[in-house]
Amino acid sequence: MDPLLAATGQYLFHIFGLMAVAGALGLVFSRNAIHSIVGFLLSMLAVAGCYLTLSAEFLAVAQLLVYAGGIVVLFLFVVMLVEMTKFKEKGLFQGQTKAAVAVVAAGALAIVGVFWRTWFAPGAAQALTLDAGLGEGLDVAAQNAQAVSRGVFAGYLLPFEILSVILLVALVGAVVLAKTERV
């Protein structure tokens, strides 16, 4: 590989990484729900750019279709369906500050623990790979999408389906919250 091309890819990876962090910060610190969704969209597009710089085209396209396309649209529908002003008047979402701070602190502690183990722990004895039988009959370099799909739907089918049920429950919950009371 050309050294100039490798250096350019590395710089692009860092630029996309900084864009992803900026989008995540915009998501977290924005007071407007639509602006938060735009920050999430920026993060998802930047992560897809990171995948492209790593020559993982299938993951980049999946990132664009699933997250930047599907999940962002789902979030937009939820925001448009739920009128937050009527919940602010009732005070439903006002008393959760202590619980939210506790959850964020626990998440930050978990992230620090993972990074600590990653940086200061000895390396793994064996690299994370798929089972040898999953790639049987495939040229993984040429048929990357088939190898990834075999890995997802053979070894991780149950978590994949659980995630789809969780997203369905979130959508139904948003519709229930948005439903106006009939008198």
C-alpha positions in Angstrom: 0.0 0.0 0.0 1.2 3.5 -0.8 2.5 5.2 2.4 0.9 8.5 1.4 -2.5 6.8 1.0 -2.1 5.1 4.4 -1.3 8.4 6.0 -4.2 10.1 4.4 -6.5 7.3 5.6 -5.2 7.7 9.1 -5.8 11.5 9.1 -9.3 11.0 7.7 -10.0 8.4 10.5 -8.9 11.0 13.1 -11.0 13.7 11.5 -14.1 11.4 11.4 -13.4 10.4 15.0 -13.4 14.0 16.1 -16.6 14.6 14.2 -18.2 11.6 15.9 -17.2 13.0 19.3 -18.5 16.5 18.4 -21.8 15.0 17.3 -22.0 13.0 20.5 -21.4 16.1 22.6 -24.0 18.0 20.6 -26.4 15.1 21.3 -25.8 15.2 25.0 -25.6 18.9 25.7 -28.3 20.2 23.4 -31.5 21.4 25.0 -33.6 21.0 21.9 -34.6 17.4 21.0 -34.3 18.0 17.3 -30.8 19.4 17.7 -29.9 16.3 19.7 -31.1 14.1 16.9 -29.0 16.0 14.4 -26.0 15.5 16.7 -26.7 11.8 16.8 -27.0 11.8 13.0 -23.6 13.5 12.7 -22.1 10.9 15.0 -23.5 8.0 13.0 -22.3 9.5 9.7 -18.8 10.1 11.1 -18.7 6.5 12.4 -19.6 5.3 8.9 -16.7 7.5 7.6 -14.4 5.8 10.1 -15.5 2.4 8.8 -14.8 3.5 5.2 -11.2 4.6 6.2 -10.7 1.1 7.6 -11.9 -0.6 4.3 -15.0 -2.0 6.0 -17.4 -0.9 3.3 -20.2 -3.3 4.4 -20.2 -2.0 7.9 -20.2 1.6 6.6 -23.3 0.9 4.5 -25.0 -1.0 7.3 -24.2 1.9 9.6 -25.8 4.4 7.1 -28.9 2.2 6.5 -29.6 1.1 10.1 -28.6 4.0 12.2 -28.4 7.1 10.1 -31.4 6.0 8.1 -33.7 3.9 10.4 -32.9 4.8 14.0 -32.7 8.6 13.3 -36.1 8.5 11.6 -37.5 6.5 14.5 -36.2 9.1 16.9 -37.7 11.9 14.8 -41.1 10.2 14.8 -40.9 9.8 18.6 -40.0 13.5 19.1 -42.8 14.7 16.7 -45.4 12.4 18.3 -44.7 13.1 22.0 -45.6 16.6 23.1 -43.1 17.3 25.9 -44.9 20.5 27.0 -47.8 18.6 28.5 -45.4 16.4 30.5 -43.5 19.4 31.7 -46.7 20.9 33.1 -47.5 17.7 35.0 -43.9 17.5 36.3 -43.4 13.9 35.1 -39.8 14.3 34.0 -38.6 16.8 36.6 -37.7 14.6 39.6 -35.2 12.3 37.9 -32.0 14.4 38.3 -30.5 12.3 41.1 -31.2 9.0 39.3 -29.8 10.4 36.0 -26.6 11.6 37.7 -26.2 8.1 39.4 -26.7 6.3 36.1 -24.2 8.6 34.3 -21.6 8.2 37.0 -22.0 4.4 36.9 -21.6 4.5 33.1 -18.5 6.7 33.3 -17.0 4.4 35.9 -17.7 1.4 33.7 -16.1 3.1 30.7 -13.0 4.1 32.7 -12.8 0.5 33.9 -12.9 -0.9 30.4 -10.3 1.6 29.2 -8.1 0.8 32.2 -8.2 -2.9 31.4 -7.6 -2.3 27.7 -4.6 -0.1 28.2 -2.9 -1.7 31.2 -3.9 -5.4 31.0 -1.9 -8.0 29.1 -3.0 -8.8 25.6 -5.4 -11.5 24.8 -4.0 -15.0 24.2 -6.1 -15.4 21.1 -7.7 -12.8 18.8 -11.4 -12.5 18.5 -12.5 -14.5 15.5 -15.5 -16.2 14.1 -15.8 -20.0 14.1 -13.9 -21.7 11.3 -17.1 -23.4 10.1 -18.9 -20.1 9.5 -16.4 -19.0 6.8 -16.3 -22.4 5.1 -16.7 -22.2 1.4 -16.2 -18.4 1.4 -13.4 -16.3 0.2 -13.7 -13.9 3.1 -11.7 -11.1 1.4 -14.0 -11.2 -1.6 -17.3 -12.1 0.1 -17.1 -10.0 3.3 -20.9 -9.4 3.5 -21.6 -13.1 3.5 -19.1 -13.8 6.2 -20.5 -11.0 8.4 -24.1 -12.1 7.9 -23.2 -15.7 8.7 -21.5 -14.5 11.9 -24.5 -12.3 12.9 -27.3 -14.7 12.1 -25.5 -17.9 13.3 -23.8 -16.8 16.5 -25.6 -13.7 17.5 -29.2 -14.2 16.3 -30.8 -14.1 19.8 -29.2 -10.7 20.7 -30.1 -9.3 17.3 -33.8 -10.3 17.8 -33.9 -9.0 21.3 -32.6 -5.6 20.1 -35.4 -5.5 17.5 -38.0 -6.3 20.1 -36.6 -3.5 22.4 -36.9 -1.0 19.5 -40.5 -2.1 18.8 -41.4 -1.6 22.5 -39.8 1.9 22.4 -41.9 2.7 19.3 -45.1 1.4 20.9 -44.3 3.4 24.1 -43.9 6.6 22.1 -47.3 6.0 20.4 -49.0 5.4 23.7 -47.4 8.5 25.2 -48.4 10.6 22.2 -52.0 9.3 22.1 -54.4 12.1 23.1 -57.1 11.3 25.6 -60.6 11.1 24.2 -63.4 12.6 26.2 
